């Protein structure tokens, strides 16, 4: 067992977790005038409170997959977590210089069922100035690409990918984002993944071809 390699992989995980501590200070109050990116299409997207359960499963799902990679495939684990770090840093820069305000799409919650209460709690915790790009979307895009390149059983891959896409969809179904935040998040996820794969780990040719 290569202890040095394990330590390196663990460092990437810890660095990613550390990067999350900057989220609140950066997004609580905008540094510049926030922009409203709501478009006409957003009004056609329904609000479905039940999807808040899927939306809030995001971090558990992300870290469970990351820990699986850490145990099974250190090289891909390094790419996965360094990609998340890249995405986090780039998103923070955008949040600072181009803040967006998503408050216009958030509904007033009057129902008292458990899902509505979860939505209200999520709204209270999350800020409204971190819309573009969607970090839920960028993280799930990185996870999807990692699944594609992984050696996970081919029967499990579609399940992981479909659930990741569902999480992306929930960002607008629970009105935590406007539609344009999704393509921005996808672009950020793809950019971060291949930036990590080809720049940081360019000497490692193991993932030059997709594995089955």
C-alpha positions as CSV (number, residue, x, y, z in Angstrom):
1,X,0.0,0.0,0.0
2,X,1.4,3.4,-1.0
3,X,0.9,5.6,2.0
4,X,2.3,8.6,0.2
5,X,-0.4,8.3,-2.5
6,X,-3.1,7.7,0.1
7,X,-2.1,10.9,1.9
8,X,-2.1,12.9,-1.4
9,X,-5.6,11.7,-2.1
10,X,-6.8,12.6,1.4
11,X,-5.3,16.0,1.0
12,X,-7.5,16.7,-2.0
13,X,-10.6,15.6,-0.1
14,X,-9.6,17.9,2.9
15,X,-8.9,20.8,0.5
16,X,-12.3,20.5,-1.0
17,X,-14.0,20.4,2.3
18,X,-11.9,23.4,3.4
19,X,-13.0,25.3,0.3
20,X,-16.7,25.0,1.4
21,X,-16.0,27.2,4.4
22,X,-15.7,30.2,2.1
23,X,-19.1,29.8,0.6
24,X,-21.1,31.8,3.2
25,X,-18.7,34.7,3.6
26,X,-18.6,35.1,-0.2
27,X,-22.3,34.7,-1.0
28,X,-24.1,36.2,2.0
29,X,-23.7,39.8,0.9
30,X,-23.0,40.7,-2.8
31,X,-19.9,42.7,-3.5
32,X,-21.5,44.3,-6.5
33,X,-25.0,44.9,-7.8
34,X,-26.7,41.5,-8.3
35,X,-28.2,40.6,-11.6
36,X,-31.5,39.0,-12.2
37,X,-31.1,36.3,-14.9
38,X,-34.7,35.0,-14.9
39,X,-36.0,34.4,-18.4
40,X,-39.5,33.7,-19.8
41,X,-38.9,29.9,-19.8
42,X,-38.5,30.0,-16.0
43,X,-42.2,30.7,-15.6
44,X,-43.0,27.4,-17.3
45,X,-40.9,25.4,-14.8
46,X,-43.2,24.1,-12.1
47,X,-42.4,24.3,-8.4
48,X,-42.5,20.8,-6.9
49,X,-41.7,20.9,-3.2
50,X,-41.2,17.1,-2.9
51,X,-38.0,17.3,-5.0
52,X,-36.4,19.2,-2.1
53,X,-35.5,15.7,-0.7
54,X,-33.5,14.9,-3.8
55,X,-32.0,18.4,-3.9
56,X,-30.8,18.1,-0.3
57,X,-29.3,14.7,-0.9
58,X,-26.7,16.3,-3.1
59,X,-23.8,16.5,-0.6
60,X,-24.3,13.0,0.8
61,X,-24.5,11.6,-2.7
62,X,-21.4,13.6,-3.8
63,X,-19.3,12.6,-0.8
64,X,-20.4,9.0,-0.8
65,X,-19.3,8.7,-4.4
66,X,-16.0,10.5,-3.6
67,X,-15.3,8.2,-0.7
68,X,-16.0,5.2,-2.9
69,X,-13.4,6.5,-5.4
70,X,-10.9,7.2,-2.6
71,X,-11.2,3.5,-1.5
72,X,-11.3,2.0,-5.0
73,X,-9.4,4.3,-7.4
74,X,-7.0,6.9,-5.9
75,X,-6.1,8.4,-9.3
76,X,-9.7,9.1,-10.3
77,X,-10.4,10.3,-6.7
78,X,-7.7,12.9,-7.1
79,X,-9.2,14.1,-10.4
80,X,-12.7,14.1,-8.9
81,X,-11.8,16.2,-5.8
82,X,-9.4,18.5,-7.6
83,X,-12.1,19.2,-10.2
84,X,-14.5,20.1,-7.4
85,X,-11.9,22.4,-6.0
86,X,-11.4,24.1,-9.4
87,X,-15.2,24.5,-9.8
88,X,-15.5,25.9,-6.3
89,X,-12.8,28.5,-6.8
90,X,-14.0,29.6,-10.3
91,X,-17.6,29.9,-8.9
92,X,-16.4,32.0,-6.0
93,X,-14.7,34.4,-8.4
94,X,-18.0,34.7,-10.4
95,X,-20.1,35.1,-7.3
96,X,-17.8,38.0,-6.2
97,X,-17.7,39.9,-9.5
98,X,-21.0,38.9,-11.1
99,X,-23.5,38.1,-8.3
100,X,-27.0,37.1,-9.3
101,X,-30.3,37.4,-7.4
102,X,-32.6,34.4,-7.5
103,X,-35.2,35.8,-5.1
104,X,-37.6,36.6,-8.0
105,X,-38.3,32.9,-8.7
106,X,-38.7,31.7,-5.1
107,X,-42.4,31.2,-4.2
108,X,-43.9,32.3,-1.0
109,X,-44.4,29.0,1.0
110,X,-47.7,28.9,2.8
111,X,-48.2,25.1,3.0
112,X,-47.2,23.4,6.2
113,X,-46.4,19.8,5.0
114,X,-43.0,18.4,5.6
115,X,-41.7,19.1,2.1
116,X,-42.8,22.7,2.3
117,X,-41.1,23.1,5.6
118,X,-37.9,21.6,4.2
119,X,-38.1,24.1,1.3
120,X,-38.5,27.0,3.8
121,X,-35.6,25.7,5.8
122,X,-33.4,25.4,2.7
123,X,-34.3,28.9,1.6
124,X,-33.3,30.2,5.0
125,X,-29.9,28.5,4.9
126,X,-29.0,29.1,1.3
127,X,-28.2,32.6,0.1
128,X,-29.8,34.2,-3.0
129,X,-26.7,35.6,-4.5
130,X,-25.0,32.4,-5.7
131,X,-27.2,31.5,-8.7
132,X,-24.8,31.4,-11.7
133,X,-23.1,29.0,-12.0
134,X,-25.1,26.3,-10.2
135,X,-22.6,24.4,-8.0
136,X,-25.1,21.6,-7.7
137,X,-24.9,21.3,-11.4
138,X,-21.2,21.6,-11.8
139,X,-20.6,19.1,-9.1
140,X,-23.0,16.6,-10.6
141,X,-21.4,17.1,-14.0
142,X,-18.0,16.3,-12.5
143,X,-19.6,13.2,-10.9
144,X,-21.1,12.1,-14.2
145,X,-17.8,12.4,-16.0
146,X,-16.1,10.5,-13.2
147,X,-18.6,7.8,-13.4
148,X,-18.0,7.5,-17.2
149,X,-14.3,7.2,-16.7
150,X,-14.6,4.8,-13.7
151,X,-14.5,1.1,-13.5
152,X,-17.9,0.9,-11.8
153,X,-20.1,-1.9,-12.9
154,X,-21.8,-0.9,-16.2
155,X,-25.2,-1.7,-14.7
156,X,-24.7,0.8,-11.9
157,X,-23.4,3.6,-14.1
158,X,-26.8,4.6,-15.6
159,X,-28.3,4.7,-12.1
160,X,-25.7,7.1,-10.9
161,X,-25.9,9.3,-14.0
162,X,-29.7,9.4,-13.9
163,X,-29.7,10.4,-10.2
164,X,-27.1,13.1,-10.9
165,X,-29.3,14.5,-13.7
166,X,-32.3,14.4,-11.4
167,X,-30.3,16.5,-8.8
168,X,-29.5,19.0,-11.5
169,X,-33.2,19.2,-12.5
170,X,-34.2,19.8,-8.9
171,X,-32.2,23.1,-8.8
172,X,-35.0,24.7,-10.9
173,X,-37.9,22.5,-9.7
174,X,-37.4,23.8,-6.1
175,X,-36.6,27.3,-7.4
176,X,-33.1,27.4,-6.0
177,X,-31.9,28.5,-9.4
178,X,-33.0,30.0,-12.7
179,X,-32.6,28.0,-15.9
180,X,-29.5,29.7,-17.2
181,X,-27.6,28.6,-14.1
182,X,-27.8,25.0,-15.3
183,X,-25.9,25.4,-18.6
184,X,-23.4,27.6,-16.8
185,X,-22.9,24.9,-14.2
186,X,-22.5,22.2,-16.8
187,X,-19.8,24.2,-18.6
188,X,-18.0,24.9,-15.3
189,X,-18.1,21.2,-14.4
190,X,-16.7,20.1,-17.8
191,X,-14.0,22.8,-17.7
192,X,-13.0,21.9,-14.2
193,X,-12.9,18.2,-14.8
194,X,-10.7,18.3,-17.9
195,X,-8.6,21.1,-16.5
196,X,-7.8,18.7,-13.6
197,X,-7.4,15.7,-15.8
198,X,-5.1,17.1,-18.4
199,X,-3.2,19.8,-16.5
200,X,-2.7,18.4,-13.0
201,X,-2.6,14.7,-14.0
202,X,-1.4,14.9,-17.6
203,X,1.4,12.5,-16.8
204,X,-1.1,9.8,-15.9
205,X,-2.5,8.3,-19.1
206,X,-4.7,5.8,-17.3
207,X,-7.8,7.7,-18.1
208,X,-7.0,8.8,-21.7
209,X,-9.6,6.4,-22.9
210,X,-13.0,5.8,-21.3
211,X,-13.2,2.6,-19.3
212,X,-16.2,0.4,-19.2
